[in-house]
């Protein structure tokens, strides 16, 4: 029998087991350090930081951009103060003296835009003599007078003057009536009208049969030497640049001085006195559009804007754009637009003319039923007139006179008036509207170097 006082059971535990249990308990209770982050917790940690402090990051970024723009504007202003008239154009400088051809892909084959004859054939190319027997215009009579009474005011400013003569609206309408003999205003109306040239320069200009011409009035552009011509063209073609006194002084300040023979490089420099218009753009239209008046004995002419460098053989250009295409006028298509009405909006938007004067011109063209067609007789209606290649025939001479008169009457943006004159003068059919890539092959585009100074 067991005693009732002996109810408890004793269990003996060794010291080793006791220590082992304590170690396991401590191991289970061990916690991770608060600073420790696993690979999966790091993105969450940074996300929480971003959510909390994103406003501060945006503020710092804005301050950095503001400081950057302020530094850039200050640097640019300092450069302009040093040279207020110059417009930096490193890309244009890289275009100078480039002779590489401009090409495009036609039918999967890359071809040159301007198809010139091989160099050996260009050396034997001569001036082509031909008669435009198909033209209904046989003779032009240029109106002149000793006085120009009652100058017409357009938008409050006098645009007709002693140089242009006072072309009435009725005379404007009559000038578009094509017949064998057409009487037309075409500048040089009065001996007191201005645009005076030295007798020795006039004598030289009357000796030219083929001429490449340009002009820079108001000191706006530099003179770029023509390149790419054959030896034959050098001997048979005149290169004439028209300057005024402002351009002369500007170029002399840059060490571009006229030699004793009247030349700078290939260019014969003709300094014009007494320019007839306050607007230098209008003065520039005289050599551009009235080359048949300035070079009365010339059979062909090529006009090149002063912002471009002519880089092809002149006789080769005449052969490619006029003779082989049986054309009397070649001019580039406009690269951006086709409609004169779209061009009018662009002119106003780019501040190249006032909305009021553009509205007067466009309203007249709408009144005369000028269509909104983008092509006339299969040709693009809108041109880009920085290069004009033409034969001096009665029909092309009439076209240029009418175009000049429209520019004088309305705006000096000649792209607006070209489609109108082209549409109305239906007798002029042999026109080559060549693509933009051909124009790019003809010239190296340099851009305007500085702003032209207005005539005082």
C-alpha positions in Angstrom: 0.0 0.0 0.0 1.0 3.5 -0.9 0.8 6.3 1.6 -1.8 9.0 0.8 0.8 11.7 1.4 2.9 10.5 -1.5 0.6 11.8 -4.4 3.2 14.0 -6.3 5.5 12.5 -8.9 9.0 13.9 -9.1 10.6 14.2 -12.6 14.2 14.8 -12.7 15.6 17.1 -15.4 19.3 17.3 -16.2 21.2 20.6 -16.5 22.0 19.9 -20.2 18.4 19.6 -21.2 17.5 22.7 -19.3 20.1 24.8 -21.1 19.1 23.5 -24.5 15.5 24.5 -23.9 16.5 27.9 -22.9 18.6 28.4 -26.0 15.7 27.3 -28.3 13.3 29.7 -26.6 15.7 32.5 -26.9 16.3 31.6 -30.6 12.5 31.7 -31.3 12.1 35.0 -29.5 15.0 36.7 -31.4 13.7 39.7 -33.4 15.0 41.3 -36.5 16.8 44.6 -36.2 14.6 47.5 -37.1 17.1 49.0 -39.6 17.3 45.8 -41.7 15.5 45.7 -45.1 15.1 42.7 -47.4 15.3 42.9 -51.2 11.6 42.9 -51.5 11.0 45.6 -48.9 13.4 48.2 -50.5 11.1 49.3 -53.4 8.2 49.8 -50.9 10.5 51.8 -48.7 11.5 54.2 -51.6 7.9 54.3 -52.8 6.8 55.6 -49.4 9.6 58.2 -49.4 8.6 59.3 -52.9 4.9 59.6 -51.9 5.9 61.6 -48.9 8.4 64.0 -50.5 7.4 64.2 -54.3 6.4 67.9 -53.9 9.9 68.7 -52.8 11.4 66.8 -55.8 9.2 68.6 -58.3 10.1 72.0 -56.7 13.9 71.2 -56.9 13.5 70.2 -60.5 11.6 73.4 -61.4 14.2 75.5 -59.7 17.0 73.7 -61.7 15.2 74.2 -65.0 14.6 77.9 -64.2 18.3 78.5 -63.5 19.3 76.7 -66.7 17.0 78.7 -68.9 18.0 82.0 -67.2 21.7 81.2 -67.8 21.0 80.3 -71.5 19.0 83.5 -72.1 21.6 85.7 -70.5 24.4 84.1 -72.6 22.3 84.5 -75.8 21.6 88.2 -75.0 25.3 88.8 -74.4 26.1 87.4 -77.9 23.5 89.5 -79.6 24.7 92.6 -77.9 28.2 92.0 -79.2 26.8 91.5 -82.8 23.3 92.9 -83.1 23.0 92.6 -86.9 24.4 89.1 -87.2 22.3 85.9 -87.1 24.4 82.9 -86.3 23.8 80.0 -88.7 26.4 77.3 -88.5 24.3 75.0 -90.7 24.3 77.6 -93.5 28.0 78.1 -93.2 28.4 74.4 -93.8 26.5 74.7 -97.1 29.0 77.1 -98.7 30.8 75.8 -101.8 29.0 72.4 -101.7 28.9 70.8 -105.2 27.4 67.4 -104.3 24.2 66.7 -106.4 20.7 66.6 -104.9 19.0 63.3 -105.6 15.6 61.7 -105.1 14.2 58.1 -105.5 12.1 57.6 -108.6 10.6 54.2 -109.2 12.9 52.7 -106.6 16.0 54.1 -108.3 17.9 57.1 -106.9 18.3 59.8 -109.5 19.7 63.3 -109.7 17.1 66.1 -109.5 18.8 68.3 -112.1 19.9 66.4 -115.1 22.9 68.3 -116.5 25.0 67.3 -119.5 28.4 65.7 -118.8 31.2 68.2 -118.2 32.9 67.5 -121.6 29.6 68.4 -123.3 29.0 71.5 -121.2 32.4 72.9 -122.5 31.0 72.8 -126.0 27.6 74.1 -125.2 26.6 77.3 -127.0 23.8 79.9 -126.6 20.7 78.6 -128.4 19.1 81.0 -130.7 15.4 80.4 -131.3 12.2 82.3 -132.0 9.0 81.9 -130.0 6.7 81.9 -133.0 3.8 80.3 -131.1 3.4 83.3 -128.8 0.4 85.6 -129.5 2.5 88.6 -128.2 4.9 89.9 -130.8 5.8 93.3 -129.4 5.8 95.2 -126.1 5.5 99.0 -125.8 6.7 100.2 -122.4 4.8 103.2 -121.2 6.9 106.3 -120.3 6.1 109.9 -119.4 7.6 113.1 -118.1 5.2 113.2 -115.2 3.2 110.9 -113.0 0.2 112.8 -111.8 -2.1 111.8 -108.9 -0.1 109.0 -107.3 -2.3 106.1 -106.2 -2.4 105.4 -102.5 -2.8 101.9 -101.3 -3.6 101.4 -97.6 -2.5 105.0 -97.0 0.9 104.7 -98.6 2.1 105.8 -102.0 3.3 102.8 -104.0 3.2 104.1 -107.5 5.7 106.8 -108.2 7.9 108.4 -110.9 9.7 105.1 -111.4 6.5 103.0 -112.0 4.2 105.5 -113.4 0.6 105.8 -112.2 -1.0 102.7 -113.5 -4.7 103.1 -113.3 -7.0 100.2 -112.6 -8.4 100.4 -116.2 -4.8 100.3 -117.5 -4.2 97.3 -115.3 -7.1 95.5 -116.9 -6.0 96.4 -120.4 -2.5 95.1 -119.9 -4.0 91.6 -119.5 -5.7 91.7 -122.9 -3.2 89.7 -125.0 -2.7 90.9 -128.6 0.3 91.1 -131.0 1.2 94.5 -129.5 0.7 95.3 -125.8 1.3 98.6 -124.1 2.3 98.1 -120.5 3.8 99.9 -117.5 7.1 98.2 -116.7 9.2 100.5 -114.4 11.6 103.2 -115.7 8.6 105.4 -116.4 10.4 108.7 -115.8 14.0 109.8 -116.1 13.6 111.3 -112.6 12.2 108.0 -111.2 15.5 106.8 -109.7 17.4 103.5 -109.9 20.4 105.3 -111.4 23.4 103.3 -112.8 26.8 104.6 -114.0 27.2 104.9 -117.7 30.1 102.4 -117.7 27.9 99.8 -115.9 25.1 100.4 -118.4 27.5 99.9 -121.2 28.7 96.6 -119.7 25.1 95.4 -119.1 24.1 96.1 -122.7 26.9 93.7 -123.8 25.5 90.7 -122.0 23.7 88.0 -123.9 23.3 85.6 -120.9 23.2 87.0 -117.4 23.2 85.6 -113.8 22.0 88.3 -111.5 21.4 88.9 -107.8 21.0 92.0 -105.6 21.5 93.0 -101.9 19.9 96.3 -100.9 20.1 97.5 -97.3 23.2 95.4 -96.4 21.1 92.4 -95.6 23.2 89.6 -97.3 26.8 88.8 -98.1 28.0 88.0 -101.6 28.6 84.4 -102.5 30.8 83.5 -105.4 29.2 81.2 -108.1 30.7 77.8 -108.4 30.3 74.8 -110.7 30.5 76.7 -114.0 32.4 75.4 -117.1 35.1 77.4 -118.7 32.8 78.1 -121.6 30.2 79.7 -119.3 32.8 81.8 -117.6 33.5 83.4 -121.0 30.0 83.7 -122.3 27.9 84.6 -119.2 27.8 87.9 -117.2 27.5 87.7 -113.4 26.0 91.0 -112.1 25.3 91.8 -108.4 23.3 95.0 -107.7 24.2 96.9 -104.5 23.2 100.1 -102.9 25.4 102.4 -100.8 24.4 100.7 -97.5 25.4 97.2 -98.8 28.6 98.7 -100.2 29.6 100.2 -96.8 28.6 96.9 -95.0 30.7 94.8 -97.3 33.7 97.1 -97.2 33.5 96.9 -93.4 34.0 93.1 -93.8 36.9 93.6 -96.3 34.8 92.8 -99.4 36.0 95.6 -101.6 35.3 96.2 -105.3 38.4 95.9 -107.4 39.6 98.6 -109.9 37.9 96.5 -112.7 34.6 96.7 -110.9 34.5 93.1 -109.8 34.6 91.0 -106.7 35.5 87.6 -107.8 33.2 86.6 -110.7 30.6 89.2 -109.9 30.5 92.6 -111.6 29.3 94.9 -108.8 26.8 97.6 -110.0 26.1 100.2 -107.3 22.6 101.7 -107.7 21.8 105.2 -106.7 18.5 106.8 -105.8 16.4 103.7 -105.1 12.7 104.5 -105.9 11.0 102.8 -103.0 11.3 103.1 -99.2 10.5 99.4 -98.9 13.8 97.6 -99.7 11.9 94.4 -100.7 10.2 96.4 -103.5 13.6 97.8 -104.6 14.8 94.2 -104.8 12.0 93.3 -107.2 13.4 95.6 -109.9 16.5 93.5 -110.8 14.5 90.3 -110.0 11.6 90.9 -112.3 12.8 93.5 -114.8 16.0 92.0 -116.0 14.8 92.5 -119.6 14.8 96.2 -119.0 18.2 96.3 -117.3 19.8 93.9 -119.9 18.1 94.9 -123.2 20.3 92.8 -125.4 20.3 89.7 -123.2 18.6 86.6 -124.6 18.5 84.6 -121.3 18.7 85.4 -117.6 19.0 83.5 -114.4 17.9 85.2 -111.2 19.3 84.0 -107.8 18.2 85.5 -104.4 21.1 87.0 -102.4 20.6 84.4 -99.6 21.7 81.6 -102.0 24.9 80.6 -103.7 24.5 79.6 -107.4 26.4 76.3 -107.9 25.7 75.1 -111.4 26.8 75.8 -114.9 24.5 78.5 -116.3 24.4 77.2 -119.9 23.9 73.7 -118.6 20.9 75.0 -116.5 19.4 76.7 -119.6 19.8 73.5 -121.5 18.2 71.4 -118.7 15.3 73.6 -117.7 14.5 75.5 -120.9 15.9 74.0 -124.1 15.3 70.3 -123.5 11.8 71.0 -122.1 10.9 73.5 -124.8 10.1 76.2 -122.1 10.6 79.9 -122.0 10.2 80.3 -118.2 11.3 77.9 -115.4 10.5 78.5 -111.7 10.4 76.3 -108.6 7.2 74.9 -107.2 6.4 76.0 -103.7 7.4 73.4 -101.2 4.8 73.9 -98.5 1.6 75.1 -100.1 -0.3 75.0 -103.4 -3.2 77.5 -103.0 -2.8 81.3 -103.1 -5.4 81.6 -100.4 -3.5 79.3 -98.1 -0.4 81.3 -98.8 -2.2 84.5 -97.9 -3.0 83.1 -94.5 0.6 82.0 -94.0 1.9 85.5 -95.0 -0.3 87.1 -92.3 0.5 84.5 -89.7 4.2 84.9 -90.2 3.9 88.7 -90.2 5.4 89.1 -93.7 2.7 91.6 -94.6 -0.2 93.4 -92.7 -3.6 91.7 -92.6 -5.1 94.8 -94.2 -3.0 94.9 -97.4 -3.3 91.1 -97.8 -7.0 91.4 -97.5 -7.2 94.1 -100.2 -5.2 91.9 -102.6 -7.1 88.6 -101.9 -10.5 90.3 -102.1 -9.6 91.7 -105.5 -8.5 88.2 -106.7 -11.7 86.7 -105.4 -13.7 89.4 -107.2 -11.8 88.5 -110.4 -12.8 84.8 -109.8 -9.3 83.5 -109.2 -10.1 79.8 -108.5 -8.9 78.0 -105.4 -7.4 75.3 -107.7 -4.0 74.0 -106.6 -3.0 73.4 -110.2 -3.3 75.5 -113.4 -3.0 73.7 -116.7 -1.5 70.7 -114.9 1.1 72.9 -113.1 1.3 73.8 -109.4 -0.3 77.1 -108.9 2.1 78.4 -106.2 5.8 79.1 -106.8 8.9 79.7 -104.8 10.7 82.5 -106.7 14.2 82.4 -105.3 15.5 81.1 -108.6 14.0 82.3 -112.0 15.3 81.0 -115.3 13.9 82.5 -118.4 14.3 83.4 -122.0 13.7 87.0 -122.9 10.7 86.8 -125.2 7.7 89.2 -125.6 5.5 86.8 -123.7 7.9 86.3 -120.7 8.8 90.0 -120.7 5.0 90.8 -120.5 4.5 88.3 -117.7 7.3 89.8 -115.6 6.0 93.4 -116.2 2.5 92.4 -115.1 3.9 90.5 -112.1 6.0 93.5 -111.1 2.9 95.8 -111.3 0.9 93.5 -109.1 3.7 93.5 -106.5 3.8 97.3 -106.6 0.0 97.7 -106.4 -0.5 95.3 -103.5 2.1 93.5 -101.3 5.7 92.8 -102.0 5.1 89.0 -101.3 5.5 87.9 -104.9 4.2 84.4 -104.2 0.7 85.9 -103.8 0.6 87.6 -107.2 2.3 84.9 -109.3 -0.7 82.6 -109.5 -3.0 85.4 -110.4 -0.8 86.7 -113.3 -0.1 83.1 -114.4 -3.9 82.4 -114.4 -4.9 85.6 -116.3 -2.1 85.6 -118.9 -3.3 82.5 -120.7 -1.0 83.2 -123.7 2.1 82.1 -121.6 2.0 78.3 -121.8 5.7 77.1 -122.0 6.3 77.3 -118.3 8.5 74.7 -116.5 7.5 74.5 -112.8 10.3 72.3 -111.6 10.2 70.4 -108.2 11.8 71.7 -105.0 14.6 69.2 -105.2 15.8 70.7 -108.5 15.9 74.1 -106.8 18.0 72.7 -104.0 20.4 71.3 -106.7 20.7 74.7 -108.3 21.8 76.6 -105.2 23.3 76.3 -101.8 20.8 77.9 -99.4 22.6 80.2 -96.9 19.8 82.1 -95.3 19.7 85.8 -94.5 22.9 87.0 -92.7 21.5 90.2 -91.1 18.4 92.3 -91.3 18.3 94.7 -94.2 18.3 98.4 -93.2 15.3 100.4 -94.5 15.8 103.2 -97.0 15.9 106.6 -95.2 
